Amino acid sequence: MEVLGLLGFIFALIAHNKVNEVKRELTRMKRDGQLGSGETDPELYDDVDRLRAEVVDIQERLDFTERLLVSHRNEQDSTKLDD
């Protein structure tokens, strides 16, 4: 596997882990009776904002990695044409 392909895979795993982290927290809150009470914990808003920022960062990194992959492939294609 190419290094850049590996980086894209790693970023996808990080994003997947963040989603699982949120699911686990929601499951725990439901189990502990913290969901459905009509009250919203201010810390929950902070957590959601933090996770949104992390997802945006991961998306930007993935976009950058995709651009690198395309650039790398284009360079390889042009090198093959020159030969």
N, C-alpha and C positions, 0 to 999 in steps of 0.2 A: 504494500500500500504506500502511496506517495506521502511525503511529509505533510503537504498541504491538505490532502484528503483526510489524513489522520487528524489534523487540526479541526477541520469541519466536523468530523465525527465527535471529537471531544467537546466542541461547543454544543452540539446537539444533545449529548449526554448531560451536560451541565443544565441546559434548559429543561430537559426531562426531569432531572433531579429536583429542580425548583418547583415544578408543577406537583411532583410527588410530595414535596415538603408541605405545600399548601394543603393538599388533600389530607395528609396525616394530621395536620393541625386542625382542620375542620372536623375530621372524624373524632379527634380527642375532645374538641369543644362540644360536639353534639353528645358524646358519651357523658361528659361531665355536666351536661345540662346548661351550658353557656350559650347555646344557640336556641333561638325561638322564644327567648324571654321578652323580646321587644326592646331590650336595651342593647346599645352598641358600645362596645369597649373602645375608648379612644386609642388604645394601643393597637387595636386591630386595624384602624385606619393607617397608623404609622407603619405597621407590618405590610399592608397592601401597597402603600406608597413605596416602601423599600423594595418590595418584590417587583413592582412595575419598573423601577429604575434599573434593577438588575436585569430584567428581561430586555429592556431597551438597550442596555450595554451589550448583552449577549447577541441581540439582533445586529447591532452595529459591527461587532466582531465577526459574526458569521458573514455579513455582507462583504466586509473587507477580505475575508478568507476566500469567498467565492470570486471576487474580483482578481485576487492573486492567482487562483486556479485558472481562470480564463486567460489571464495574461501569460501564465506559464505555458498553457496549451497552445496559445497563439504563437509564442516564441518557438516552441517545438515544431509546430506545423511549418512556420516560415523557414526554419533550419532544414527541414526535410525537403522543402521545395528548392532550396539553394543547392542541395547536393546533387 
